[in-house]
Each structure stands twice: as structure tokens, then as C-alpha cells.
């Protein structure tokens, strides 16, 4: 192999790695965060910090490829309107509790300890505007139940028609 051909190949490989690196960065969705509270029916408030998944790219990425999450953190998916929601755990390494939430902030269903990396469909079994994903087992540990109310700026915007 000539020296020029070797340099060409090295340059081509380097360009390919740069392209793939930029593509990976471009495809990674950016998430805003905000405080969120779950108010249990006994009046006790539980504080979380959640990332917001409000557009298609963010909802598609979700918590995929993450290996850890702080105990008081989560991700709030906003689907824009109350409708049946279907989730899965593809490329998600963390067991999660999924809280399905109506536009008024009321928790309508909870799926606990979802199976990491599963492509099984996890259904809201009815209309939901939001899904809150928190670490698996946290809803049971903290006594979160169907009927509890989720409060955040994102949920308030939905309740006001925004």
C-alpha cells in the first residue's frame, strides 16, 4: 500500500468517526428539568426533580441508555392530551415505576418495577396525559397510590388548557 493511500484511509476512518460522533450528539435529545410534587391522599407531599419529555424526540429517547437515576428524580412525559398511552422499556437499563396521570394531575394507574430492556407494551389501560417514570419500587416505598395528585408547572399548564 502506498503512503498516500494509507493517509487517505486514515483520513477516511477519522472522518467517519467524527461523523458518527456528531450524529450521536445531534440525536441526543435535550431535557429541561423542573420540580414536581406528588401529594398523597393523606396530604403528605413528596418532592421530586423531573426532566421533561414534551416533544417526539424527547419522548422517544426517554430514559434509554441510562444506568442510574437519583432516588428523588424522574422523567415526566407529556403527550399533549388525554389518550391511551403505551410505553416500553427498550434500551432502558433501570427498572422503573410508571405513573399514568390525567391532565388534572390525578394518578390513574401505576405499573411498578417494569422490566428493563423489555419490548413488552405497558399500557395506561385508559386515558392519560402524562407518564411519570421514577425508580422502580419508589412508588411502593413512598406509599404513592392511584388517586394521588401530581403537581408541577408542566401539569398546571395542561390543567389550564395550555
Residue pairs with C-beta under 8 A, 6 or more apart in sequence:
27 57
28 61
29 53
29 55
29 57
29 58
29 60
29 61
30 58
31 51
31 52
31 53
31 58
31 75
32 51
32 52
33 49
33 50
33 51
33 52
34 49
34 50
34 52
34 152
34 153
34 154
35 47
35 48
35 49
35 50
35 152
36 47
36 48
36 49
36 50
36 74
36 76
36 132
36 150
36 151
36 152
36 154
36 155
37 45
37 46
37 47
37 48
37 150
37 151
37 152
38 45
38 46
38 48
38 99
38 107
38 142
38 144
38 148
38 149
38 150
38 151
39 45
39 46
39 148
39 149
39 150
39 151
40 46
40 143
40 144
40 145
40 148
41 145
41 147
41 148
44 143
46 142
46 144
47 72
48 72
48 73
48 74
48 134
49 70
49 72
49 73
49 74
50 73
50 74
50 75
50 76
50 132
50 152
51 73
51 74
51 75
51 76
52 58
52 75
52 76
52 78
52 154
53 59
53 61
53 62
53 75
53 76
53 77
53 78
54 77
54 78
54 154
59 77
59 79
62 75
62 77
62 92
62 133
63 69
63 75
63 92
63 94
63 96
63 133
64 90
64 91
64 92
65 91
65 92
65 93
66 92
66 93
66 94
67 93
67 94
68 94
69 94
69 135
71 135
71 138
73 134
73 135
74 132
74 133
74 134
74 135
75 132
75 133
76 130
76 131
76 132
76 133
76 152
76 154
76 155
77 85
77 87
77 130
77 131
77 132
77 133
78 129
78 130
78 154
78 158
79 85
79 128
79 129
79 130
79 131
80 129
81 103
81 129
82 102
82 103
82 127
82 128
82 129
83 127
83 128
83 129
84 123
84 124
84 125
84 126
84 127
84 128
85 100
85 123
85 124
85 128
85 131
86 121
86 122
86 123
86 124
87 98
87 114
87 121
87 122
87 131
88 118
88 119
88 120
88 121
88 122
89 96
89 114
89 115
89 116
89 117
89 118
89 119
89 120
89 122
90 117
90 118
90 119
91 117
92 116
92 117
93 116
93 117
94 116
94 135
94 136
95 113
95 114
95 115
95 116
95 135
95 136
95 137
96 113
96 114
96 133
96 134
96 135
96 136
97 110
97 111
97 112
97 113
97 114
97 133
97 134
97 135
97 136
97 137
97 138
97 139
97 140
97 144
98 110
98 111
98 114
98 122
98 131
98 132
98 133
99 107
99 109
99 110
99 131
99 132
99 133
99 134
99 139
99 144
99 150
100 107
100 108
100 109
100 110
100 111
100 124
100 125
100 126
100 128
100 130
100 131
101 107
101 108
101 128
101 129
101 130
101 131
101 132
101 150
101 155
102 108
102 127
102 128
102 129
102 130
103 129
103 130
103 155
103 158
103 159
104 159
105 149
105 150
105 151
105 155
105 159
106 147
106 148
106 149
106 150
107 144
107 145
107 146
107 147
107 148
107 149
107 150
108 124
108 126
108 127
108 128
108 146
109 124
109 125
109 126
109 128
109 146
110 139
110 144
110 145
110 146
111 122
112 136
112 137
112 139
112 140
113 136
113 137
114 122
114 136
124 131
129 158
130 150
130 154
130 155
130 158
132 150
138 144
